[in-house]
Amino acid sequence: MDIKQKFSHMNNMQQKAVFCTEGPLLILAGAGSGKTTVLVNRIAYILQSDLCRPWQILAITFTNKAAGELKERIQNAVPDGGDEIWAATFHSTCARILRRYGDRIGYSSHFTVYDTADQKSLVKKVMKELNIDEKHTPVKVVLAEISKAKDKMQTPEDMLKIADYDSRKKDIAKIYQLYQAELKNSDAMDFDDMLCNTVSLFEKCPDVLEYYQNLFKYIMVDEYQDTNKVQYKFVAMLAAKSQNICVVGDDDQSIYKFRGATIENILSFEENFKNAKVIRLEQNYRSTKTILNAANHVIENNTARKGKTLWTENKNGEKITVHTALSEREEASYIAQKILDGVANGRKFSDYAVLYRMNAQSNALESAFARSGIPHRILGGHRFYDREEIKDMTAYLRVVDNPNDNIRLNRIINVPKRGIGKTTMDRAGEIAVRNNMSVFEVIKNAGDYPELSRAVSKFKGFVDLIEGLIDAEQSGDYSLAELYGLILEHTEYENYLRAEKENADVRIENIEELKSNIIKFEEEYGEEAELSAFLEEISLMTDVDNYDSEADTTVMMTLHSAKGLEFPVVFIAGMEEGVFPGIAIYQNPDELGEERRLAYVGITRAKEELYITKTKSRMLFGSTTHNAPSRFVKEIPDKLITTSGERGGFSSVPASSSFKSGNINIGTSPSYNYNPKLSPAFNKTVQKSNTDYSVGDKVLHKVFGKGMIVKAEKMGSDTMLEIAFETKGTKTLMANFCKMEKI
C-alpha cells in the first residue's frame, strides 16, 4: 500500500502540507482548520517514509499542554519510536540544551528558573541597593522593560546607550545590569534568559550549535505568529543547515504583542527563508457557518495580514445573539440564566465559556455564578503554585537542588521562625555581594564575619538542615516524595501552619496535594524523575496547562487565555468601545489591529452558539461609563445577528470619535443616573423571591432537581440557602437567584 494512501482521510490542502517535507514551509492555518492534525500526520509521514529517526524531529509548541497532546497523538500515530521525538515548548527545549551545555557559559546543570514573584523580589532588592525609589520607577515597569530588552536580545549596556538623556531609562538599565549579575551569582535564570542564553551558547560555542543542527533534520514550530525576535533567531540558527523548517500559524490570531511577540515573523517568512512554500488551510471543522461568517467579516477590516477566507461544510447554526443589559450586574445575571436554561435542556456546565477583555470584568460574573449555583473556574486566577504554602515548600525543594538560589533561600530561612531577622539577612546579602559569593556560602561560614557573630548558631541549624536534605537527595536512597516528606518532618511546617496561619486545614490539604503531584510526576517519568526535572516542569507550567476539559465546570477567562481552546457555547462580555477595544487605541491607533485579532480569536472559540453582551452603563475601576457598542459588533452583518435586552440609548457617533478622560464617555451618549431599584429590566432579572423558604422545605430546581433545604440564613434582602439535592449533592444558593418551587 502506498504510504500516501494512509492520509486520504485528510482534505487536499492538509495532504499537501503533510507531503511537503523538504525546505522551508509556512502553513497558514485558520482557526479550527486542523493544524494539530496536520502536524501529527506530517511527522508520521516523515517517519513512515524513513526520512529520519524519531529523535531527529523537533516540534515546538507554546504550552506544556499543547506539547503533551502533540506527543500523545504522535505516539498513537507512530507507536514505534514516537515517544523519542522532541515535542516541547521553547522554554523546556532550551532548558534541556542548557542543562547539558550551560557550563560552557557559566551555569551549572542545576540552575534555577525564577518565576515572576522571584523576579519581583530580586528587582526590589536591587532597587534598594541602588537607592532607586519604587514610586518613581515601579517594579512592574522595570520587569516589563527588562523583558522587552531580552526579547530584542539587548544587553544592559545596549539599554544604557539608547537611554540618551532619559533618567528613568538609565535607572532601569542600571537595575537590569545588577539584576543580571545577581541572577548569575545565584546560578539562576528568568524565562527570557533561557532563550537568550541558548542563543548566546550557540553563538559562543559553534560546536554545540553544529551538534544540534546535525541532530535535528526536521524542525516544526506551532503558533509561529506568537514568536518574538529571540525565538525566531533560535529556530533560524537550528534550521540554517538543513533548511527543513516548517512553521504553522495564523497571522489573524497574533495577539501577544504585549509579551513581545512580533507579527512580522510570520508576515516576512518568505523573505527570511528563501524558496519557502506557503500552504493555506482554510476549511474550518469547528464552527457553524454563521459564526465563521461573522469572524471573516470582522477580520477583513485589518490590513496587515496575509489574507485568507475560512469556510466550512458545517450547518448554518443559530444566529449570533447580541444582548444589551443595563449594567454589568444585569449582564452577569443574563449570562448566568442562559447557562442555567441550557443545562436544564441537556447541556453540561462545561459546554460554556465566558470570555472578557480585562480580568476586572470577572467580578460581577463570579458573583452571579456563585449566587446561581453555577460551578465555575477562572483561568488565569490564583494558580496552585502561587499559593503561599506551596511557594514555601517548593522553595525548600529549590534550595536543596540549588543552595545558591538566594531569593528562595531568603524566603524560607525564617519559615518556620528560627529567630533570623531581615536585618541579619541583609548583612549576609551585603557580604555575599562584596565577596562575589552566594548567601548560603556566607551563612555556612558565618563565624568568619563579625557582623554575623550573633546568628552563628541559628545559621548552623538551618545549614545543617539543608545539607542533610542535599545528602539525602544525592544518596539515591529516597524518592522525591520521600524527600518531600523529610522536609515536612524536619521543618515541622504543618505545626507552623496551625500555629501561625488562618485556614490552616486548607493549607495543609494544599501541601498534601503537592505531594500527590510529586508522586504523579514520579509515576510518569520513572527513572528520569529527578528533582531538577520536577522543579523545571512546575516553573514552566501555566494556568491553561491545568485546564481540565473533563470537569463539568463553566470556564471564565480573558480572551488572551482562550486562544487554542474551543467550546460549544461562548459568551463575549463587555463588547463596548473603551472596554473592547480598550481606550489604548485612541492614544495608539496601531493597537486596533491587535484588538480586532483578539475579537476574531474570541468569536472563533465558539462551535455552536455565540452570545455577545454589552451594557448601557458599566462600573469599572470605580468609575461609571456610558459606552457606545463596540465597533467589532458593528462589523458583523445584521443578517447574522439577533438582538435582545434593552434597546436605544446608545450614541450613534462613529467608533472613531474622541473620548473624554476621567469618567470616560466614549461617543456622546447622554449621561444619566442609573438606579437599579427603579429599573424594571433589572427587577425582572433579579427580583426579590416571593417564596419564604424554611429548613426542611422540599424544593424542585430546574437544573439540580429535587432537594431539601438544610440551612436558611437571612442576608440583607436575600436568604442564603443550603440545599441537599438528591443527585447533585449539597449546593449553596441565594433565594432571589435560584428560581425553584416548593414541592
C-alpha positions in Angstrom: 0.0 0.0 0.0 1.3 3.5 -1.0 2.2 5.4 2.2 0.3 8.4 0.9 -2.9 6.4 0.8 -2.9 6.3 4.6 -3.6 10.0 4.6 -6.6 10.0 2.3 -8.9 11.0 5.1 -7.4 14.5 5.1 -8.6 17.3 2.8 -6.4 18.3 -0.2 -4.6 21.2 1.4 -3.9 19.2 4.6 -2.4 16.4 2.4 -0.3 18.9 0.5 1.1 20.2 3.8 1.8 16.7 5.1 3.6 15.6 1.9 5.7 18.8 1.6 8.7 17.7 3.7 11.7 19.4 2.2 12.7 23.1 2.5 11.1 26.0 4.3 7.3 25.7 4.6 4.7 28.2 6.0 1.3 26.6 6.8 -1.2 29.4 7.2 -3.7 27.5 9.4 -7.0 29.3 10.1 -8.9 28.8 13.3 -10.3 25.3 13.6 -8.7 24.1 10.4 -7.0 21.1 12.0 -3.4 22.3 12.3 -2.5 19.9 15.1 -3.8 17.0 12.9 -1.6 18.3 10.1 1.5 18.5 12.4 0.9 15.0 13.8 0.4 13.5 10.3 3.3 15.3 8.8 5.6 13.8 11.5 4.0 10.4 10.9 4.6 10.7 7.2 8.2 11.7 7.7 8.9 8.7 10.0 7.0 6.2 7.9 8.9 7.4 4.8 12.2 6.7 6.7 13.4 10.3 6.1 14.9 10.4 9.6 14.9 8.8 13.1 12.3 10.0 15.7 14.8 11.9 17.8 15.8 13.9 14.8 12.5 15.8 14.8 12.0 18.9 16.9 8.4 20.1 17.3 8.0 23.3 19.3 4.7 24.5 20.9 3.8 27.3 23.2 2.3 25.5 26.2 3.1 22.3 28.0 -0.5 21.2 27.5 -0.1 21.5 23.7 3.2 19.7 23.8 1.8 16.9 25.8 -1.2 16.5 23.5 1.0 16.6 20.4 3.4 13.9 21.8 0.4 11.7 22.8 -1.1 11.9 19.3 2.3 11.2 17.7 2.7 8.1 19.8 -0.7 6.9 18.8 0.1 7.6 15.1 3.6 6.1 15.3 3.7 3.6 18.2 7.3 2.6 17.3 9.6 5.4 18.4 7.0 8.2 18.6 8.0 8.9 22.2 11.5 9.8 21.2 10.5 12.9 19.3 11.4 16.3 20.9 7.9 17.7 21.4 8.2 20.6 23.8 7.8 24.3 24.5 10.5 26.8 23.6 11.5 27.1 27.2 11.7 23.4 28.0 13.7 22.8 24.8 16.1 25.5 25.8 16.2 24.2 29.4 17.1 20.7 28.1 20.0 22.2 26.0 21.2 24.4 28.8 21.2 21.6 31.4 23.6 19.7 29.2 25.8 22.6 28.0 25.1 25.5 30.3 28.6 25.1 31.9 30.1 26.4 28.7 28.6 29.8 29.5 29.0 29.7 33.3 25.9 27.9 34.7 25.7 24.6 36.5 23.3 21.8 35.3 21.2 22.6 38.4 20.5 26.3 37.6 17.2 27.6 39.0 14.4 29.2 36.9 12.9 32.3 38.5 9.2 32.9 38.2 7.5 36.3 38.2 7.3 36.5 42.0 11.0 35.7 42.3 11.9 38.3 39.7 9.9 40.9 41.6 11.7 40.1 44.8 15.1 40.3 43.1 14.3 43.6 41.4 13.1 45.1 44.7 16.3 44.0 46.3 18.4 45.5 43.5 16.5 48.8 43.6 17.1 49.1 47.3 20.8 48.6 46.8 20.8 51.3 44.0 18.7 53.6 46.1 16.0 53.9 43.3 12.5 54.7 44.5 9.8 52.2 43.6 7.2 55.1 43.4 9.2 56.8 40.7 10.1 53.6 38.9 7.5 50.8 39.6 8.8 47.2 39.8 6.3 46.1 37.2 7.6 48.7 34.7 11.2 47.6 35.3 10.4 44.0 34.7 8.5 44.8 31.5 11.3 46.9 30.2 13.9 44.2 31.0 11.7 41.5 29.3 11.3 43.7 26.2 15.1 44.2 26.1 15.7 40.4 26.3 13.1 39.7 23.6 15.2 42.0 21.4 18.4 40.5 22.7 19.6 43.8 24.1 22.2 43.8 26.9 22.1 46.2 29.9 24.9 48.1 28.0 22.7 48.4 24.9 19.8 49.7 27.0 22.1 52.3 28.6 23.3 53.5 25.2 19.8 54.1 23.8 18.5 55.7 27.1 20.1 59.0 26.0 19.0 61.7 28.5 16.1 59.7 29.8 16.9 59.4 33.5 14.3 56.7 34.1 15.6 54.5 31.3 19.1 55.0 32.7 17.9 53.8 36.1 16.2 50.7 34.5 19.4 49.9 32.6 21.4 50.0 35.9 18.8 47.8 37.6 19.0 45.4 34.6 22.8 45.2 34.9 22.8 44.4 38.7 19.7 42.1 38.3 21.6 40.0 35.7 24.7 39.9 38.0 22.5 38.7 40.9 20.9 36.0 38.8 24.3 34.7 37.6 25.6 34.8 41.2 22.5 32.7 42.2 23.0 30.3 39.3 19.6 31.3 38.2 17.8 32.4 35.0 14.4 34.0 34.3 12.2 32.8 31.5 13.6 35.2 29.0 17.2 34.2 29.9 16.5 30.6 28.9 16.1 31.7 25.3 18.7 34.4 25.3 21.3 32.1 26.9 20.7 29.3 24.5 21.2 31.7 21.5 24.3 33.0 23.3 25.5 29.5 23.8 25.1 28.8 20.1 27.0 32.0 19.2 29.9 31.4 21.6 30.2 27.6 21.0 29.8 26.8 17.3 30.4 23.1 18.0 27.3 23.0 20.2 25.2 24.7 17.5 26.6 22.3 14.9 25.7 19.3 17.1 22.0 20.4 17.3 21.9 21.4 13.6 23.0 17.8 12.8 20.7 16.3 15.4 17.5 18.0 14.1 16.8 17.1 10.5 13.2 18.5 10.7 12.1 21.4 12.8 8.4 22.4 13.2 7.1 25.4 15.1 3.5 25.8 16.1 1.8 29.1 16.7 4.5 30.9 14.8 2.6 34.2 14.8 3.4 34.4 18.6 7.1 34.2 18.3 9.4 37.1 19.2 12.8 38.1 17.9 14.9 35.8 20.0 12.6 32.8 19.4 13.0 33.5 15.6 16.7 33.6 15.9 16.8 30.3 17.9 14.9 28.3 15.3 16.6 30.1 12.4 20.0 29.1 13.8 18.9 25.5 14.2 17.4 25.3 10.7 20.3 27.0 8.9 21.9 23.8 7.8 19.0 21.5 6.8 16.6 24.4 5.8 13.8 21.9 6.7 11.8 24.3 8.8 8.0 24.1 8.9 6.1 26.8 10.8 2.4 26.7 11.4 0.5 29.8 12.4 -2.3 32.3 11.7 -1.4 36.0 11.4 -5.1 36.7 12.2 -4.5 35.2 15.6 -1.4 37.2 16.6 -2.5 38.6 19.9 0.6 38.6 22.2 2.3 41.9 21.2 2.3 42.9 24.9 4.5 39.8 25.6 7.0 40.7 22.8 5.5 38.7 20.0 6.0 40.2 16.6 3.6 39.5 13.7 6.4 40.4 11.3 8.0 37.0 11.9 5.1 35.3 10.0 4.4 38.1 7.6 8.1 38.1 6.4 8.7 34.3 6.5 9.3 34.1 2.7 11.9 36.9 2.9 13.7 35.3 5.9 13.7 31.7 4.4 14.4 31.7 0.7 12.4 29.4 -1.6 9.7 29.0 1.1 6.4 27.5 0.1 3.1 28.7 1.6 0.0 26.5 2.1 -3.3 27.8 3.3 -5.6 25.7 5.5 -9.0 27.5 5.1 -11.6 24.7 5.8 -12.9 25.1 9.3 -14.1 22.0 11.2 -15.1 23.8 14.4 -17.8 26.4 14.0 -21.1 26.9 12.2 -21.3 28.9 9.0 -22.9 31.8 10.9 -20.1 32.1 13.4 -17.4 31.7 10.7 -19.0 34.4 8.5 -19.1 36.8 11.4 -15.4 36.2 12.1 -14.5 36.7 8.5 -16.4 40.0 8.3 -14.6 41.3 11.4 -11.0 40.3 10.5 -11.2 41.5 6.9 -11.1 45.1 8.3 -7.4 44.6 9.2 -4.8 45.5 6.6 -1.6 43.9 7.9 -2.5 40.2 7.1 -1.6 37.5 4.6 -5.3 37.1 3.7 -7.5 34.0 3.7 -11.2 33.2 4.0 -12.3 30.5 6.3 -15.2 28.2 5.1 -17.0 25.2 6.5 -19.3 22.4 5.5 -20.9 22.6 8.9 -24.6 23.7 9.2 -25.6 27.4 9.3 -26.5 27.1 13.0 -28.1 29.7 15.3 -27.8 33.4 14.7 -25.4 35.3 17.0 -27.3 36.8 19.9 -26.3 40.4 20.8 -27.7 41.2 24.2 -27.8 44.7 25.7 -28.0 44.9 29.5 -28.5 48.0 31.7 -25.4 47.3 33.9 -22.6 44.8 34.4 -24.7 43.1 37.2 -27.6 42.6 34.8 -25.2 41.4 32.1 -23.8 38.8 34.5 -27.4 37.7 35.6 -28.4 37.3 31.9 -25.3 35.1 31.2 -26.0 33.0 34.4 -29.6 32.5 33.4 -28.7 31.4 29.9 -26.3 28.8 31.3 -28.9 27.5 33.7 -31.5 27.3 30.9 -29.1 25.5 28.7 -28.2 23.0 31.4 -31.9 22.4 32.2 -32.3 21.5 28.5 -29.5 18.9 28.5 -26.2 20.8 28.1 -23.3 20.5 30.6 -21.9 23.4 32.6 -18.5 22.7 30.8 -20.2 23.5 27.4 -20.0 27.2 28.4 -17.1 29.6 28.4 -17.4 33.3 29.3 -14.6 35.5 27.8 -13.8 39.1 28.6 -11.1 41.7 27.7 -10.0 42.5 31.3 -9.7 40.4 34.5 -11.6 43.1 36.4 -14.8 42.1 34.5 -14.9 38.8 36.2 -16.1 40.2 39.5 -19.8 40.7 38.6 -19.8 37.4 36.7 -18.3 35.4 39.5 -20.8 36.9 42.0 -23.8 35.9 39.7 -22.5 32.4 39.2 -21.9 31.9 42.9 -25.5 33.1 43.7 -26.9 30.9 41.0 -25.0 27.8 42.0 -23.2 27.5 38.7 -19.9 25.6 39.2 -17.2 27.8 37.7 -13.5 28.2 37.4 -11.4 31.3 36.5 -8.5 30.5 34.2 -5.7 33.0 34.9 -6.7 33.3 38.5 -4.7 32.3 41.6 -2.6 29.3 40.4 -2.0 26.4 42.7 1.8 27.0 42.6 1.3 30.7 43.5 -0.2 29.9 46.9 2.0 30.9 49.9 2.3 27.5 51.4 3.1 25.9 48.0 5.8 28.5 47.3 7.3 27.9 50.7 7.6 24.1 50.1 8.8 24.4 46.5 11.4 27.0 47.8 12.8 24.3 50.2 13.0 21.9 47.2 14.7 24.5 45.1 17.3 25.3 47.8 18.0 21.6 48.2 18.5 21.4 44.4 20.5 24.7 44.2 21.7 26.2 47.5 23.0 29.2 45.6 19.4 30.3 44.9 19.5 33.5 47.1 15.8 34.5 46.5 14.3 31.2 47.6 16.8 30.9 50.5 15.7 34.3 51.8 12.1 33.2 51.6 12.5 30.1 53.8 15.4 30.9 56.2 12.9 32.1 58.8 9.9 29.9 57.8 9.1 28.4 60.3 10.6 31.0 62.6 14.3 30.5 63.5 15.0 33.9 65.0 16.9 35.0 61.9 15.7 38.6 61.1 15.6 40.7 58.0 18.5 42.9 59.2 20.7 39.9 59.7 19.9 38.6 56.2 20.5 42.0 54.7 24.0 41.9 56.2 24.6 38.4 54.9 23.4 39.6 51.5 25.8 42.6 51.5 28.7 40.3 52.4 27.7 37.9 49.6 27.7 40.8 47.0 31.0 42.2 48.4 32.8 38.8 48.1 31.0 37.6 45.0 29.6 34.6 46.9 26.1 33.1 47.4 24.3 33.9 50.6 24.4 30.2 51.5 28.2 30.2 51.4 28.2 33.3 53.7 25.8 31.8 56.3 27.6 28.5 56.2 30.8 30.3 57.3 29.0 33.0 59.4 31.7 32.7 62.1 34.2 34.3 59.7 32.2 37.6 59.7 32.0 39.6 62.9 28.7 41.3 61.9 27.0 37.9 61.8 28.5 36.6 65.1 25.2 36.7 67.0 23.4 34.5 64.5 26.1 31.8 64.0 24.2 29.1 66.0 20.9 29.9 64.3 22.5 29.7 60.9 24.2 26.4 61.7 20.8 24.8 62.4 19.5 25.9 59.0 22.7 25.0 57.1 22.7 21.5 58.8 19.1 21.0 57.7 19.7 21.9 54.1 22.9 20.0 53.8 21.3 16.9 55.4 18.5 17.2 52.8 21.0 17.6 50.0 22.8 14.5 51.1 19.5 12.6 51.2 18.6 13.7 47.7 22.0 12.9 46.3 22.3 9.5 48.0 19.6 8.0 45.7 18.1 6.3 48.8 15.0 8.5 48.8 12.2 9.0 46.2 11.2 12.6 45.5 8.0 12.1 47.5 10.1 10.7 50.4 12.5 13.7 50.2 9.4 16.0 50.4 8.3 14.1 53.4 11.7 14.7 55.1 11.3 18.4 54.5 7.8 18.4 56.1 9.1 16.3 59.0 12.3 18.2 59.8 10.8 21.7 59.3 7.6 20.9 61.3 5.9 23.0 58.7 2.4 21.7 59.4 2.7 22.7 63.1 3.9 26.1 61.9 0.7 26.5 59.7 -1.6 25.5 62.6 0.1 28.0 64.9 0.6 30.9 62.6 -1.8 30.9 59.7 -5.5 31.2 59.1 -7.3 28.4 57.2 -4.5 26.0 58.3 -6.5 22.9 57.3 -7.0 24.1 53.7 -3.3 25.0 53.5 -2.3 21.6 54.8 -4.6 20.0 52.2 -2.7 22.0 49.6 0.7 20.8 50.7 -0.6 17.2 50.6 -1.9 17.9 47.1 1.7 19.0 46.2 2.9 15.5 47.4 0.3 14.0 45.1 1.7 16.0 42.2 5.2 14.8 43.0 4.0 11.1 43.1 2.2 11.5 39.8 5.4 13.1 38.3 7.5 10.1 39.5 5.0 7.6 38.0 5.1 9.4 34.7 8.8 10.0 34.4 10.1 6.8 36.0 14.0 6.8 36.2 14.1 10.3 34.8 12.1 11.7 37.8 14.9 13.9 39.2 14.3 16.8 41.5 15.6 19.4 39.0 13.3 18.0 36.3 10.2 18.3 38.6 11.1 21.9 39.5 11.6 22.8 35.9 8.2 21.4 35.0 6.4 23.4 37.6 8.3 26.5 36.7 7.2 26.3 33.1 3.6 25.4 33.9 0.8 27.9 33.1 -2.8 28.0 34.3 -4.1 26.9 30.9 -1.9 23.7 31.3 -4.0 22.9 34.3 -7.3 23.3 32.5 -9.3 20.1 32.9 -11.8 19.8 30.0 -13.4 16.8 31.6 -14.6 18.7 34.7 -18.2 19.8 34.5 -17.5 23.4 35.2 -18.2 26.7 33.4 -14.9 28.4 32.5 -14.3 32.2 32.8 -11.1 33.7 31.3 -9.7 36.6 29.4 -9.7 36.5 25.6 -5.9 36.1 25.6 -6.2 33.0 27.8 -8.8 31.4 25.5 -6.5 31.0 22.4 -6.2 27.4 21.5 -9.4 26.3 23.3 -12.9 25.7 21.9 -16.4 25.4 23.5 -19.9 24.6 22.3 -21.3 27.9 23.7 -19.3 31.1 24.1 -20.2 34.5 25.7 -18.1 37.5 25.0 -18.9 40.1 27.6 -18.3 43.8 27.6 -18.3 44.5 23.8 -18.2 48.2 24.2 -15.9 51.0 23.0 -13.5 51.8 25.8 -13.7 48.2 27.1 -13.2 46.1 23.9 -11.5 47.7 22.1 -9.9 49.4 25.1 -9.1 53.1 25.3 -5.5 52.5 24.4 -6.4 52.5 20.7 -7.2 56.2 21.0 -3.7 57.1 22.1 -2.1 54.5 19.8 -4.2 53.6 16.7 -1.7 50.9 15.8 -3.2 48.8 18.6 -6.5 48.5 16.9 -5.3 45.7 14.6 -4.3 43.6 17.6 -7.6 44.3 19.3 -9.5 43.2 16.2 -7.5 40.0 16.0 -8.4 39.4 19.7 -12.1 39.7 18.7 -11.5 37.2 15.9 -10.0 34.8 18.3 -12.9 35.2 20.7 -15.5 34.6 18.0 -13.8 31.5 16.6 -13.7 29.8 20.0 -17.5 29.1 19.6 -18.5 25.9 18.0 -22.3 26.1 18.0 -23.6 29.2 19.7 -22.2 32.7 20.3 -23.5 35.4 22.6 -22.1 38.9 22.6 -23.2 41.1 25.6 -22.8 44.9 26.2 -24.2 47.3 28.7 -25.7 50.8 28.7 -23.8 51.6 32.0 -20.8 49.9 33.4 -18.9 50.4 36.7 -15.3 49.6 36.2 -12.2 50.7 38.3 -14.5 52.9 40.4 -15.9 54.9 37.6 -19.2 54.7 35.8 -19.0 54.7 32.0 -21.7 55.0 29.3 -20.1 53.4 26.2 -21.1 53.0 22.6 -21.3 49.5 21.2 -18.0 48.0 20.1 -17.1 48.7 16.5 -16.4 44.9 16.2 -20.2 44.3 16.8 -21.0 46.8 14.0 -18.6 44.9 11.7 -20.8 41.8 11.8 -23.6 41.9 9.2 -27.2 42.4 10.6 -28.4 39.2 8.9 -26.2 37.1 11.2 -27.5 38.7 14.4 -30.5 38.6 16.6 -30.8 41.2 19.4 -32.2 41.0 22.9 -32.4 43.2 26.0 -32.7 47.0 26.3 -32.8 48.9 23.0 -31.8 52.5 22.2 -30.0 54.9 24.5 -26.7 54.4 22.7 -24.8 57.0 20.8 -24.8 56.8 17.1 -21.4 58.6 16.9 -18.9 56.7 14.7 -16.4 54.4 16.5 -13.6 56.7 15.7 -15.0 59.6 17.7 -13.0 61.2 20.5 -13.3 60.4 24.2 -13.0 62.4 27.4 -10.6 61.3 30.1 -11.6 60.8 33.8 -15.1 59.4 33.9 -14.8 58.1 30.4 -17.6 58.9 27.9 -17.0 57.1 24.7 -19.0 58.8 22.0 -21.6 61.3 23.0 -24.4 59.1 24.5 -26.4 61.1 27.1 -25.2 60.8 30.7 -27.9 59.6 33.1 -28.1 58.3 36.7 -28.7 54.6 36.8 -30.7 53.3 39.8 -31.2 49.6 39.8 -34.1 49.9 42.3 -36.1 51.8 39.7 -35.1 49.6 36.7 -37.9 47.3 35.7 -35.5 45.3 33.5 -33.2 44.8 36.4 -36.0 43.8 38.7 -37.2 41.3 36.1 -33.8 39.6 36.2 -33.0 39.9 39.9 -36.3 40.0 41.7 -36.9 39.5 45.4 -38.1 36.0 46.0 -41.9 35.8 46.7 -41.4 32.4 48.4 -40.4 32.1 52.0 -38.1 29.2 52.4 -37.5 27.3 55.7 -35.3 24.5 56.8 -36.9 21.2 55.9 -38.8 22.5 52.8 -38.6 20.2 49.8 -37.9 22.0 46.6 -37.5 21.5 42.8 -34.8 23.3 41.0 -34.9 23.1 37.2 -31.2 22.2 36.9 -30.3 20.5 40.2 -33.6 18.6 40.6 -35.3 17.7 43.9 -33.7 18.6 47.2 -34.3 19.6 50.8 -33.3 22.9 52.5 -30.9 22.1 55.4 -30.0 25.7 56.2 -31.5 29.1 55.6 -29.8 32.3 56.7 -31.1 35.9 56.1 -28.6 38.1 54.3 -29.9 41.6 53.8 -32.9 41.4 51.5 -32.0 37.9 50.4 -31.7 34.5 52.0 -28.7 32.1 51.7 -30.0 28.6 51.3 -28.0 25.4 51.8 -29.9 22.6 49.9 -29.1 18.9 49.8 -30.1 17.7 46.3 -30.9 14.1 45.6 -28.5 13.7 42.7 -26.3 16.8 42.7 -25.0 17.0 46.3 -25.3 20.0 48.6 -25.4 23.5 46.9 -25.4 26.9 48.4 -27.8 29.2 46.5 -29.3 32.7 47.1 -33.1 32.6 47.2 -33.5 35.6 44.9 -31.5 33.9 42.2 -32.3 30.2 42.4 -35.8 30.2 40.8 -37.2 27.0 42.2 -40.5 25.9 43.6 -41.6 24.1 46.8 -43.0 20.6 46.4 
